[in-house]
Amino acid sequence: MLQAYKYRMYPSRGQVLLLMHHVHACRSVYNHSLEQEIRAYEQDGQKLSCFDLNTRLPALKGEHLWLREVNSQSLQSADRNLDDASTRFFREKKGFPQFKSKRAVSGAATYASSSLWTRAPVGEGDGS
């Protein structure tokens, strides 16, 4: 049996900034990877896999140093989401993956379980 858990978070201001930094980094990686995938398909007629896109992440982090502040699992999940979307397009003829807009941020990103949050003592970070 599968179970799902849904949590409500009340992050501090610093944590909100960190969360939004993760979201914007994932959006940027998704858009960059989509651009790379479009180029590869136009030039060679081949679809890049999730693993091909993930091998390009270290070079991307070298070009954009601010991506180093985000954990690699979050960035790899953006590539995985793009791979799932492009696979649906080629197999099921669903809509082609779209570039993510900076203005219409959904707030969706995947976070590693232990890399984002630390437990603060009572009274710190909770706005009191």
Kinemage of the C-alpha trace (Angstrom):
@kinemage 1
@onewidth
@group {chain A} dominant
@subgroup {mainchain}
@vectorlist {calphas} color= white
{ca met a 1} P 0.000 0.000 0.000
{ca leu a 2} L 1.302 3.439 -0.899
{ca gln a 3} L 0.966 6.286 1.550
{ca ala a 4} L 1.389 9.974 0.955
{ca tyr a 5} L 2.097 12.633 3.523
{ca lys a 6} L 1.288 16.289 3.116
{ca tyr a 7} L 2.994 18.845 5.312
{ca arg a 8} L 2.280 22.506 5.936
{ca met a 9} L 5.429 24.548 6.406
{ca tyr a 10} L 5.853 27.839 8.183
{ca pro a 11} L 9.334 28.900 7.071
{ca ser a 12} L 11.183 31.920 8.394
{ca arg a 13} L 12.113 34.769 6.046
{ca gly a 14} L 15.576 33.326 5.484
{ca gln a 15} L 14.130 29.925 4.696
{ca val a 16} L 11.649 31.478 2.230
{ca leu a 17} L 14.572 33.102 0.414
{ca leu a 18} L 16.390 29.769 0.326
{ca leu a 19} L 13.296 27.982 -0.982
{ca met a 20} L 12.764 30.572 -3.706
{ca his a 21} L 16.445 30.341 -4.652
{ca his a 22} L 15.960 26.585 -5.134
{ca val a 23} L 12.807 27.131 -7.200
{ca his a 24} L 14.488 29.681 -9.479
{ca ala a 25} L 17.569 27.488 -9.892
{ca cys a 26} L 15.418 24.496 -10.867
{ca arg a 27} L 13.494 26.650 -13.342
{ca ser a 28} L 16.732 27.905 -14.855
{ca val a 29} L 18.174 24.391 -15.192
{ca tyr a 30} L 14.897 23.115 -16.680
{ca asn a 31} L 14.871 25.897 -19.294
{ca his a 32} L 18.558 25.414 -20.130
{ca ser a 33} L 18.103 21.660 -20.484
{ca leu a 34} L 15.015 22.139 -22.652
{ca glu a 35} L 17.025 24.432 -24.917
{ca gln a 36} L 19.794 21.813 -25.134
{ca glu a 37} L 17.262 19.102 -25.919
{ca ile a 38} L 15.659 21.168 -28.682
{ca arg a 39} L 19.077 21.856 -30.235
{ca ala a 40} L 20.075 18.193 -30.097
{ca tyr a 41} L 16.822 17.133 -31.730
{ca glu a 42} L 17.111 19.748 -34.484
{ca gln a 43} L 20.758 18.896 -35.240
{ca asp a 44} L 20.905 15.123 -34.760
{ca gly a 45} L 17.270 14.063 -34.534
{ca gln a 46} L 17.884 12.403 -31.167
{ca lys a 47} L 16.293 12.855 -27.763
{ca leu a 48} L 18.634 13.517 -24.851
{ca ser a 49} L 18.073 11.306 -21.833
{ca cys a 50} L 17.943 12.443 -18.248
{ca phe a 51} L 21.463 11.091 -17.748
{ca asp a 52} L 22.803 13.055 -20.720
{ca leu a 53} L 21.326 16.222 -19.254
{ca asn a 54} L 22.693 15.464 -15.775
{ca thr a 55} L 26.231 15.051 -17.113
{ca arg a 56} L 26.039 18.644 -18.348
{ca leu a 57} L 25.198 20.041 -14.899
{ca pro a 58} L 28.816 20.460 -13.666
{ca ala a 59} L 29.657 22.581 -16.720
{ca leu a 60} L 26.513 24.631 -16.158
{ca lys a 61} L 27.485 25.153 -12.521
{ca gly a 62} L 30.885 26.356 -13.751
{ca glu a 63} L 29.228 28.949 -15.979
{ca his a 64} L 26.683 30.078 -13.387
{ca leu a 65} L 28.308 30.064 -9.958
{ca trp a 66} L 25.041 30.787 -8.139
{ca leu a 67} L 23.836 27.285 -9.067
{ca arg a 68} L 26.480 25.849 -6.732
{ca glu a 69} L 24.448 27.126 -3.775
{ca val a 70} L 21.629 24.687 -4.626
{ca asn a 71} L 21.992 20.978 -3.927
{ca ser a 72} L 22.534 18.769 -6.934
{ca gln a 73} L 19.509 16.569 -6.206
{ca ser a 74} L 17.186 19.512 -6.789
{ca leu a 75} L 18.814 20.329 -10.118
{ca gln a 76} L 18.809 16.685 -11.193
{ca ser a 77} L 15.102 16.461 -10.415
{ca ala a 78} L 14.468 19.357 -12.823
{ca asp a 79} L 16.203 17.328 -15.545
{ca arg a 80} L 14.176 14.263 -14.549
{ca asn a 81} L 10.939 16.257 -14.830
{ca leu a 82} L 11.944 17.467 -18.287
{ca asp a 83} L 12.815 13.923 -19.338
{ca asp a 84} L 9.398 12.718 -18.172
{ca ala a 85} L 7.654 15.521 -20.085
{ca ser a 86} L 9.571 14.892 -23.306
{ca thr a 87} L 9.011 11.135 -23.012
{ca arg a 88} L 5.262 11.758 -22.717
{ca phe a 89} L 5.464 13.952 -25.817
{ca phe a 90} L 7.248 11.352 -27.945
{ca arg a 91} L 5.291 8.321 -26.703
{ca glu a 92} L 1.809 9.645 -26.169
{ca lys a 93} L 1.898 12.726 -28.406
{ca lys a 94} L 1.005 14.973 -25.488
{ca gly a 95} L 1.988 18.645 -25.599
{ca phe a 96} L 5.633 19.548 -26.134
{ca pro a 97} L 7.422 20.676 -22.924
{ca gln a 98} L 7.195 24.429 -22.433
{ca phe a 99} L 9.765 26.820 -21.025
{ca lys a 100} L 9.081 27.761 -17.407
{ca ser a 101} L 8.199 31.413 -16.881
{ca lys a 102} L 9.890 33.532 -14.251
{ca arg a 103} L 6.623 35.356 -13.589
{ca ala a 104} L 4.390 32.319 -13.216
{ca val a 105} L 6.503 30.461 -10.675
{ca ser a 106} L 4.567 27.524 -9.308
{ca gly a 107} L 6.897 27.074 -6.371
{ca ala a 108} L 7.557 23.482 -7.353
{ca ala a 109} L 10.951 21.983 -6.674
{ca thr a 110} L 12.237 18.760 -5.186
{ca tyr a 111} L 14.409 18.999 -2.118
{ca ala a 112} L 16.801 16.495 -0.598
{ca ser a 113} L 15.466 15.383 2.748
{ca ser a 114} L 18.381 16.463 4.918
{ca ser a 115} L 20.037 19.283 3.013
{ca leu a 116} L 17.523 22.091 3.392
{ca trp a 117} L 16.272 22.299 6.929
{ca thr a 118} L 17.978 22.418 10.270
{ca arg a 119} L 16.120 22.408 13.531
{ca ala a 120} L 16.258 25.800 15.198
{ca pro a 121} L 15.933 26.200 18.965
{ca val a 122} L 12.526 27.341 20.209
{ca gly a 123} L 12.042 31.048 19.584
{ca glu a 124} L 14.528 31.259 16.700
{ca gly a 125} L 13.412 31.325 13.096
{ca asp a 126} L 9.733 30.984 13.873
{ca gly a 127} L 8.960 34.681 13.808
{ca ser a 128} L 8.652 35.060 17.591
